[in-house]
Amino acid sequence: GEDVLSPSQLDNIAAYVQYLRAPQDPGGLPIGRIGPVPEGFVAWFFGAGALLLIVFWIGTRSSTRSDSS
């Protein structure tokens, strides 16, 4: 009631609850909203996958050329 919280305190609580519904993400993508860890994991996962694909592609090209020589 009004004897416990002032109207300005209730307004502050209401503004905070509204903020929690759609917080800003100034640091990047909102992947799970748990910080930069998932963003780094996604970058490492796709980066390592792309690197492995490139290495595999180069390996198959060089073995194909050595087989035909």
N, C-alpha and C positions, 0 to 999 in steps of 0.2 A: 504494500500500500504506500500511500504518500508519506506516511510517518517513518518508513524505513528508507526509501529512496526518493531523492528529489526529482522533479521533472527533467532537469538537465542530465542527471545520471541515467534515467530511463531512456532519454534520447541517445545518449552515448552507447548504451547497451544495444539498442535497436540498430544503430549505425554499424556497430561491430558485427552483429548477426547478419546484416545485409552484406557486409564486406566478406564474411566467410562463405557466402553462397557463390561468389564469383571473385576470388582473389586475383590480384594482378600477378603476372608472370614476367617480370622484367628481365630475368636471367636466361630465358630460352623457352623451350617447349614445355608444356605442363604435363609431362609424362608421369602420371601418378601423384604429382604435387608433393614429392618427397625430397626434392633438391636436385643437385647436379649429378648424383650417382647414376640414375637411370639414363640420363643423356650421355654420360661417358661410356656406359656399358653398351648402349646402342651404337655409338660411334666405333668403339673397339670391335664389336661383333661384326658390323658391316665392313669395316676397314680390313679386318683380318680375313673375312670371307672373300672380299675382292682381291686381296693379295694372294690368297691361296688359288683362286681361279686364274689369275694372271700367271702364276708360277706353273700351274698345271698346263695352261695353254702353251706357254713357252716350251715346256718339257715335251709336249706332244708334237710341237712343230719341229724341234731339233731331232727327235727320234724318227720322225717321218723323213726328214731330209737325210739322215745318216743311213736309213734303210734303203733309200732309193739310190744312193751313191755307190 
